[in-house]
Amino acid sequence: MCKKIHYVILFGLYISFLSAQTRTEKDLLGEKQIPNNAYYGVQTARALENFQISGMTTQFYPDYVKAFAMVKLAAARANAEDGRLKKDRLAAIEKACQAVIDGKYHDQFLVDLYQGGAGTSANMNVNEVLANIGLEMSGHKKGEYQYLEPHDDLNMGQSTNDVYPTAIKVALLLHNDKLIKEADLLAKAFHKKGDEFKDILKMGRTEGQDAVPMTMGQEFHAFGNQLDAEIAALRKVEVFLCEQNMGATAIGTGITASPGYAEKVATHLAKITGKPIVMSKDLIAATSSQQGFVLYSSALKSMAVAMSKISSDLIFLASGPRAGIFEINLPALQPGSSIMPGKVNPVMPELMNEVCFKVIGNDLTVTLAAHSGLLQLNAFEPVEAIAMMESQGLFFKTFPLFRKNCIEGITANKSVQDHYMERSVGIVTALNPVLGYEKTTELAKEALETNKGILEIIREKKLLTEDQIKKLLDPASLTGQK
């Protein structure tokens, strides 16, 4: 009997301990115990059980978390202007949002990036966390939603269908600035090498064959200019990310939102983000359309195509060292083989290629998700967000490595390039104005048959003086630079 009483007491103490560690929250499916130290609530808890997929959660991308807070802050201020949200609740929401924008509480945004429900779980995670932060900052306990409610206050005049895509767009805009900064530094590194190599004459190639002379400086400036053009495209496409559908609520009809609310949210969000954000002219079209995502993803893909081509060019130019083109040296970063002594691989251009392949694949994911939306909503926006944010992140992290560990350390093998210039048949094109097409054709044929260099034959036949040859091979005049 004593033992039974003892167990009953222990069980009661255990239940009391559990009660002290958790709080009870409920939704339409019933009650659930939430850890007292958690700022999320019951709907987030259900999502944590349902979507254990990738291990990558909302907090994986800090700009994404900040974007949600910015959207909620703009919505709260618009609702307060309309007289729907009380001043004390606005103050609590503003404090909570600002804390998240400042980088705090990010560990509470725990929903897996892969989720069903068109982003509802992510939106509710944000609503619950901001509500509980606001409650604590106002002197209340977590879960005392009678003072600040996740649905009625944090989601006022909103639905996942306008909040979620707007937050994605804001996140992409915020990170686009950082990506462009790194891309611009990389482009500048190419141009710096272009200046360094401006007097080194080499053979240009088309279809892998000797074509006409150029300078190595022109080649590297061309790399830089290609990247400059991709940066410009990323900037231009931002205009499509700046058009948002806040105030659309469920499908674009504005149900639950007050008149003029949509315009007010856009105005506040523009001020908060520093971006020229505007309300879409047709909220129904904007809620179902994925144009902004498709175009931005396409711009990322275009950059990937350019960078992959440049990386492959560098690998080709550095091939050898004894049995390849070997016109440039890439920095040696690590031994390249577990079996071949002395082998050093072009690991940085290879890495860049891998990243580019992934970005190109991510663009296909966006394309498939975008065209698979049904009627007034696209339920696959979560995977679009994952694809685009991953592409941004991969470029953002790889560009500085590629710049510092590859481009800045490239050196030219001038003796190799001089040898190719002396031996190449491609130089005959530059001789056309001097010797005529028929004579240069004969020279090209003789060079190929005898395995001699064009300049070697010219000297043997005394067709040009050394002074004439020197002027002919002047990098500036030979490559159209003056």
C-alpha positions in Angstrom: 0.0 0.0 0.0 2.8 2.4 0.9 4.5 1.5 -2.3 1.4 2.4 -4.3 1.1 5.7 -2.5 4.7 6.3 -3.2 4.3 5.7 -6.9 1.2 7.9 -7.1 3.1 10.7 -5.5 6.1 10.3 -7.8 3.8 10.2 -10.8 2.0 13.3 -9.7 5.4 15.1 -9.2 6.4 14.0 -12.7 3.2 15.4 -14.2 3.7 18.6 -12.3 7.3 18.7 -13.7 6.0 18.2 -17.2 3.4 20.9 -16.7 6.0 23.3 -15.6 8.1 22.6 -18.7 5.3 22.9 -21.2 2.2 25.0 -22.0 -1.0 23.8 -23.6 -2.1 25.3 -27.0 -4.9 24.2 -29.2 -6.1 24.5 -32.8 -8.9 22.9 -34.8 -7.3 19.5 -34.5 -7.1 19.7 -30.7 -4.7 20.4 -27.9 -0.9 20.0 -27.9 1.9 20.5 -25.4 4.4 23.1 -26.4 7.8 23.5 -24.7 7.7 26.6 -22.5 11.0 27.9 -23.8 9.7 27.7 -27.4 8.4 30.8 -29.1 6.6 28.8 -31.8 3.1 27.5 -31.2 0.8 24.6 -32.0 0.7 24.9 -35.8 4.5 25.0 -36.0 4.7 22.0 -33.7 2.4 20.0 -36.1 4.6 21.1 -39.1 7.7 19.9 -37.2 6.1 16.5 -37.0 4.8 16.4 -40.6 7.7 17.8 -42.6 10.9 16.2 -41.4 12.4 16.2 -44.9 15.6 18.0 -45.6 16.9 19.2 -42.3 17.1 22.7 -43.8 14.7 25.0 -42.0 13.6 28.6 -42.5 16.5 29.9 -40.3 18.9 28.4 -42.9 18.6 31.6 -44.9 18.8 34.6 -42.5 17.5 37.1 -45.2 14.5 34.9 -45.6 13.7 35.2 -41.9 14.2 38.9 -41.9 12.0 39.2 -45.0 9.1 37.6 -43.2 9.5 40.0 -40.3 9.6 43.0 -42.7 6.4 41.9 -44.4 4.7 41.4 -41.0 5.9 44.8 -39.9 4.6 46.5 -43.0 1.2 44.7 -42.7 0.9 45.7 -39.0 1.6 49.4 -39.7 -0.9 49.4 -42.6 -3.6 47.8 -40.3 -2.9 50.4 -37.6 -3.3 53.2 -40.1 -6.7 51.7 -41.0 -7.6 51.7 -37.3 -8.0 47.9 -37.2 -4.9 47.2 -35.1 -4.7 48.7 -31.6 -1.7 50.9 -30.8 -0.4 48.7 -27.9 -0.5 45.6 -30.2 1.2 47.5 -33.0 4.0 48.5 -30.6 4.4 44.8 -29.5 4.6 43.7 -33.1 7.0 46.4 -34.1 9.4 45.4 -31.3 9.1 41.7 -32.2 9.7 42.3 -35.9 12.6 44.6 -35.3 14.3 42.1 -33.0 14.1 39.4 -35.8 15.3 41.9 -38.4 18.2 42.6 -36.1 19.1 38.9 -36.2 17.5 37.7 -32.9 15.3 34.6 -32.4 16.2 33.1 -35.7 16.6 29.7 -34.0 12.8 29.6 -33.6 12.0 29.5 -37.3 12.2 25.7 -37.5 9.8 24.6 -40.3 11.5 22.5 -43.0 11.9 24.4 -46.3 10.2 21.5 -48.0 6.5 21.6 -47.0 3.0 21.0 -48.3 0.3 23.6 -47.9 1.8 26.3 -50.2 3.9 27.8 -47.3 1.1 27.9 -44.6 3.4 26.2 -42.1 6.2 28.8 -42.7 3.7 31.7 -42.3 2.2 30.3 -39.1 5.7 29.7 -37.7 6.3 33.4 -38.2 3.0 34.5 -36.8 3.4 32.4 -33.6 7.0 33.3 -33.0 6.4 37.1 -33.5 3.3 36.9 -31.3 5.2 35.2 -28.4 8.2 37.5 -28.7 5.8 40.5 -28.6 4.0 39.0 -25.6 7.2 38.6 -23.6 8.4 42.1 -24.5 5.0 43.4 -23.3 5.3 41.7 -19.9 3.1 38.7 -20.7 3.8 35.0 -20.9 4.2 33.0 -24.1 0.8 31.6 -25.1 -1.3 34.4 -23.5 -2.8 35.1 -26.9 -5.6 37.1 -25.5 -3.1 40.0 -25.5 -1.5 39.3 -28.9 -2.9 36.7 -31.2 -1.0 34.9 -34.1 -4.1 34.9 -36.4 -6.1 37.9 -35.5 -3.2 40.3 -35.0 -0.1 39.0 -36.8 -2.1 37.7 -39.8 -4.6 40.5 -39.9 -5.7 41.3 -43.5 -3.4 38.6 -44.8 -3.2 35.0 -45.9 -0.2 32.7 -46.6 -1.0 33.3 -50.3 0.1 36.9 -50.2 2.6 36.8 -47.3 4.6 33.9 -48.5 5.4 34.9 -52.1 6.0 38.5 -50.9 8.5 37.3 -48.2 10.3 35.2 -50.9 10.6 38.2 -53.2 11.9 40.4 -50.4 14.4 37.7 -49.4 15.7 37.4 -53.0 16.0 41.2 -53.2 18.0 41.4 -50.0 20.4 38.7 -51.0 20.6 39.9 -54.6 22.5 42.9 -53.3 25.1 40.7 -51.6 25.4 38.4 -54.6 25.9 41.3 -57.0 28.6 42.8 -54.7 30.6 39.5 -54.9 30.0 39.1 -58.6 31.2 42.7 -59.2 34.4 41.9 -57.3 35.0 38.9 -59.4 34.4 40.8 -62.6 36.9 43.5 -61.4 39.5 40.7 -60.8 39.1 39.6 -64.5 39.5 43.1 -65.7 42.6 43.6 -63.5 44.1 40.6 -65.2 43.1 42.0 -68.5 45.1 45.1 -67.8 48.0 43.0 -66.6 48.1 40.9 -69.7 47.3 43.7 -72.3 50.7 43.4 -74.1 50.8 39.6 -74.3 50.1 38.5 -77.9 48.4 35.1 -78.4 46.3 33.2 -80.9 42.6 33.4 -80.6 40.7 30.2 -81.4 37.4 29.3 -83.0 36.0 25.8 -82.9 39.2 24.8 -81.1 41.3 25.8 -84.1 43.8 28.6 -84.5 42.0 31.7 -85.7 43.5 35.2 -85.6 45.8 37.0 -83.1 44.5 38.7 -80.0 46.0 39.8 -76.7 45.6 37.8 -73.5 44.4 41.1 -72.0 41.5 41.2 -74.5 40.6 37.6 -73.5 40.4 38.4 -69.8 38.6 41.6 -70.3 36.0 39.6 -72.3 35.6 37.3 -69.4 35.0 40.3 -67.1 32.6 41.9 -69.6 30.5 38.7 -69.8 30.1 38.7 -66.1 29.3 42.5 -66.1 26.4 41.8 -68.5 25.1 39.0 -66.2 25.2 41.4 -63.2 23.2 44.0 -65.2 20.6 41.3 -66.0 20.3 40.4 -62.3 19.7 44.1 -61.5 17.1 44.6 -64.3 15.0 41.6 -63.3 14.6 43.0 -59.8 11.7 45.1 -61.1 9.6 41.9 -61.3 10.5 41.0 -57.7 9.4 44.4 -56.5 5.8 43.9 -57.7 4.0 42.2 -54.8 0.5 41.0 -54.0 0.0 41.9 -50.3 -3.6 42.6 -49.7 -4.7 39.9 -52.1 -5.3 37.5 -49.2 -6.7 34.2 -50.4 -6.9 34.5 -54.2 -6.6 38.2 -54.9 -10.1 39.5 -54.1 -8.9 41.2 -50.9 -11.2 39.3 -48.6 -10.5 40.2 -44.9 -8.4 43.2 -45.9 -9.7 46.8 -45.5 -10.0 49.2 -48.5 -6.7 50.9 -49.3 -4.7 48.4 -47.2 -2.9 46.8 -50.1 -1.4 50.2 -51.2 -0.4 51.0 -47.7 1.4 47.7 -47.2 3.4 48.3 -50.4 4.3 51.8 -49.2 5.5 50.6 -45.8 7.4 47.7 -47.2 9.2 49.9 -49.7 10.3 52.1 -46.7 11.4 49.1 -44.6 13.3 47.3 -47.3 14.7 50.3 -49.2 13.5 48.7 -52.4 11.0 50.3 -54.9 8.2 47.8 -54.0 4.8 48.4 -55.6 1.4 46.8 -55.5 0.5 44.7 -58.5 -2.2 46.1 -60.8 -4.1 42.8 -60.7 -3.9 41.0 -57.4 -5.6 37.9 -58.7 -3.1 37.6 -61.6 -0.2 38.3 -59.2 -1.3 35.6 -56.7 -1.3 32.9 -59.4 1.5 34.2 -61.6 5.1 33.2 -61.0 6.6 35.6 -63.5 9.0 37.3 -61.1 10.4 33.9 -59.9 10.8 32.5 -63.4 12.6 35.6 -64.7 14.9 35.9 -61.7 15.7 32.2 -61.8 16.4 32.6 -65.5 18.9 35.4 -64.8 20.7 33.2 -62.3 20.8 30.4 -64.9 22.2 32.8 -67.5 25.0 33.8 -65.0 25.6 30.1 -64.4 25.9 29.4 -68.2 28.4 32.3 -68.6 30.5 31.3 -65.5 30.6 27.6 -66.5 31.8 28.5 -70.0 34.5 30.8 -68.6 35.6 28.2 -66.1 35.9 25.6 -68.8 37.9 28.0 -70.9 40.4 28.5 -68.0 40.7 24.7 -67.6 41.4 24.4 -71.3 44.0 27.3 -71.3 45.8 25.8 -68.4 45.8 22.2 -69.7 49.1 20.4 -69.6 51.5 21.4 -68.4 53.6 19.4 -70.9 51.0 17.9 -73.2 48.4 20.7 -73.3 47.9 24.3 -74.3 49.5 25.6 -71.1 49.1 29.3 -71.9 48.2 30.1 -68.3 49.1 28.9 -64.9 46.3 28.4 -62.3 47.3 28.6 -58.6 48.2 25.1 -57.3 46.0 24.5 -54.3 46.3 20.8 -53.5 47.8 17.6 -54.9 45.6 16.3 -57.7 45.9 12.6 -57.6 46.2 9.7 -55.1 48.2 7.7 -57.7 49.9 10.2 -60.1 52.8 12.1 -58.5 53.1 15.8 -59.3 49.6 16.1 -60.8 47.8 19.3 -59.8 44.1 19.7 -60.8 42.2 22.9 -61.7 40.0 22.5 -58.6 38.5 26.0 -58.5 37.2 26.1 -62.1 35.9 22.6 -61.5 34.1 23.7 -58.3 32.6 26.7 -60.2 31.3 24.3 -62.9 29.7 22.1 -60.3 27.9 25.1 -58.8 26.8 26.3 -62.2 25.4 22.9 -63.1 23.4 23.0 -59.8 22.1 26.5 -60.5 21.0 25.4 -64.0 19.2 22.5 -62.5 17.5 24.7 -60.0 16.2 26.8 -62.8 14.5 23.8 -64.3 12.9 23.1 -60.8 11.5 26.7 -60.8 10.2 26.2 -64.3 8.4 23.0 -63.5 6.9 24.3 -60.3 5.8 27.5 -61.9 3.9 25.9 -64.7 2.3 23.3 -62.4 0.2 25.8 -60.4 -3.5 25.3 -60.4 -6.0 28.1 -61.1 -5.7 30.9 -58.5 -2.7 29.7 -56.6 0.6 27.9 -57.0 1.1 25.4 -54.2 4.7 24.7 -55.2 6.2 28.0 -54.3 8.2 26.4 -51.4 10.4 24.5 -53.8 10.8 27.5 -56.0 12.1 29.4 -53.0 14.4 26.6 -52.1 15.9 26.5 -55.6 16.4 30.2 -56.0 17.8 30.9 -52.5 20.1 27.9 -52.9 21.4 29.3 -56.2 22.0 32.7 -54.7 23.8 31.1 -51.7 26.0 28.9 -53.9 27.2 31.8 -56.0 27.6 34.1 -53.0 29.9 31.6 -51.3 31.8 30.4 -54.4 32.5 33.7 -56.1 35.0 35.0 -53.4 36.7 31.6 -53.3 37.0 31.5 -57.1 38.3 35.1 -57.1 40.9 34.8 -54.4 42.1 31.2 -55.0 42.0 31.2 -58.8 41.6 34.4 -60.8 43.9 36.7 -58.7 46.7 34.1 -58.9 46.6 33.4 -62.6 49.9 34.0 -64.4 50.7 33.9 -68.1 53.2 31.6 -69.8 54.5 34.2 -72.3 57.2 32.0 -73.8 54.5 29.4 -74.7 52.3 32.0 -76.3 55.3 33.5 -78.2 56.1 30.0 -79.5 52.5 29.5 -80.7 52.5 32.9 -82.4 55.8 32.0 -84.2 54.4 28.6 -85.3 50.7 29.3 -85.9 49.3 29.4 -89.4 46.7 31.8 -88.1 49.0 34.7 -88.4 48.6 34.6 -92.2 45.3 36.6 -92.0 47.2 39.6 -90.7 49.5 39.3 -93.7 46.7 39.6 -96.3 46.9 43.4 -96.6 50.7 43.2 -97.0 51.3 40.1 -99.2 47.9 39.5 -100.7 45.5 36.6 -100.3 47.1 34.3 -102.9 50.6 34.6 -101.5 49.4 34.1 -97.9 47.5 31.0 -99.0 50.7 29.6 -100.5 52.5 30.4 -97.2 49.8 28.7 -95.1 50.0 25.6 -97.4 53.8 25.4 -97.2 53.7 25.8 -93.4 51.3 22.9 -93.0 53.2 20.7 -95.4 56.7 21.4 -93.9 55.6 21.8 -90.3 57.4 25.2 -90.2 56.1 28.4 -88.7 54.8 31.2 -91.0 57.3 33.7 -89.7 60.1 31.1 -90.2 59.2 30.8 -93.9 58.8 34.6 -94.3 62.4 35.0 -92.9 63.7 32.2 -95.2 62.2 33.8 -98.2 63.0 37.3 -97.0 59.5 38.5 -97.8 59.6 41.0 -94.9 62.3 42.7 -92.9 62.7 42.2 -89.2 61.4 45.8 -88.7 58.3 45.0 -90.8 57.7 41.8 -88.8 58.1 43.7 -85.5 55.5 46.2 -86.6 53.2 43.5 -87.9 53.3 41.7 -84.5 52.7 44.9 -82.5 49.9 43.8 -80.1 48.0 47.1 -80.4 47.8 47.3 -84.2 47.5 43.6 -84.8 44.5 43.2 -82.5 42.5 46.2 -83.4 43.4 48.3 -80.4 44.3 51.4 -82.3 
